[in-house]
């Protein structure tokens, strides 16, 4: 790891997500799970090979890489400079990555826009709606959008309030709670005799909350799934809340 000082890490939203510590804590993401979901959803959507797909908030690009290998043209965007730097190692003619805020429209429209693995809800509710409006601007008139979020009802029932995780000789002390309609995770650890404390906050959104969001946009929810096998969403036990949507102006087929 590069030398890190306390001054490098200001307590701002993106500093945690862009820090090397974030990538250490979450370095063992499940690629098999990601691949299963990508294959299932692309098969379901019946997107033609060569279609353009935007992976909004792509992180290091694990989903983007899988999607491109299945025959699609992919652009992954994320605010994290470190994530995009890593993702760019996998770039090719059909797979590109760039640093970009998902609340700011791109100059290109896509056949599909994906927001995967709870990469939504990290700001105010007003900002959430702004992001949805931006996604709408990035979708072609006949395109499709997808948000993959956690199921807050299941999170509340199974919340692990405290745990210690050791990664690369760093002992992360993690505390979680649901408070003020947010899932709050506090991450504390010591590195080079310096104490660090970061907080992740995600809006505790139910399907009803998303419906209210969508009512404020030119988008409409078309289908909802509860897991990566695309089973029906059940609030009491589904692990995920997966929302498919399209533009309201798009006719039903």
C-alpha angles and dihedrals in degrees: 000000000000118000109277128195129190090249091063093067115059116186096253129126099260097037092078094046091047096044123104088237092063090054092048094051093047101032095116099067114164106256093177091057091047092050093049092052095045092050092047096048096044090050090049094048092047092216112181117247109263093034116144117249130186116209100202112202092009100172109197089346103253093146093040092054092051093046093052092049088056090061108272136122108242137190116189119197131187139153093229109100092196093051093050091045089057094042092053089066086074097048122130137156092290098036124062135166132198140173105253140145111244090217090064117077119240122226090242132071123217138209088232136012119202128193105186142189100012097308092147135078100044095125138045120308088250088056091048090059090046089055091051090052089051092050088052090055090052095053123088116239091260094036133115135228133205135194119190108198136162121263103248094199091059091042091056093050096047102032113149100214098193135015141150121227125187118206126165090349091305116122109214116199108203129192124182135191141158109234135155091001092304135108104229124196121186116199118195128177145145123240124175090347092305121118116224128193125185133171131209117200124187125178110251095234124181125195088261089057091052090050089055089049093050091049087064093055141057089254131097131201111241104176141000128208131188104210145011090272087062096243120160116285114255115182093209098059116358111122094213141032106217115183126193117197143170139185115289089231091061112100121235115256 
